Amino acid sequence: KERAGMQRAQIIGALTAGEWKPDQYLRFAATASEEETYNQLLNAFATDEQRRFIQEKLQSQTVLDANKVRDGALANTTKLDSLGVEAPRWYTLQTAKVDVLKEVENQIAEGLLSNVALQRGGAASRTVVSIVEVLCVVVGSFLLSFLMARIITKRLGTLLGHLGDVARQVGDEAVRV
């Protein structure tokens, strides 16, 4: 959207003069190239639904007319007489294109905000599940340790009882000898 606004100003100056000034064409061509790069990135990261919306908006007659003038300006590196458009008409066309791009920007922003809200809700629920899982592991470990300690203590008690019996028998035998 910003690049389209910059192109609007760049071509207005050239249309008014009837030709490109030194370096003016290069700045315009760079801005047009940046716009194309941004469009490609947007399409690469957009959802299918967003891509359909973008294509629908960019196929409007106003955008197509503005792009035709822009492409003509790119093809004419010196004189702009052959474009067949006056500066006020170009300004109107490109302003309408900027408005369409603003609609696209708003649609993408709304999609991002709703996606963030969904992700935030999902992250909160995943955090709660993780906390519950950790608590279950800690409580389970505590119970398992407690049960194992009881079993070991009980067996040691039984073993000590048997050792006491053996010691008494050995002691009785030792006294008899």
Secondary structure as UniProt FT lines:
FT   HELIX           2..17
FT   TURN            22..23
FT   HELIX           24..45
FT   HELIX           48..58
FT   HELIX           61..75
FT   HELIX           81..83
FT   HELIX           87..176
//
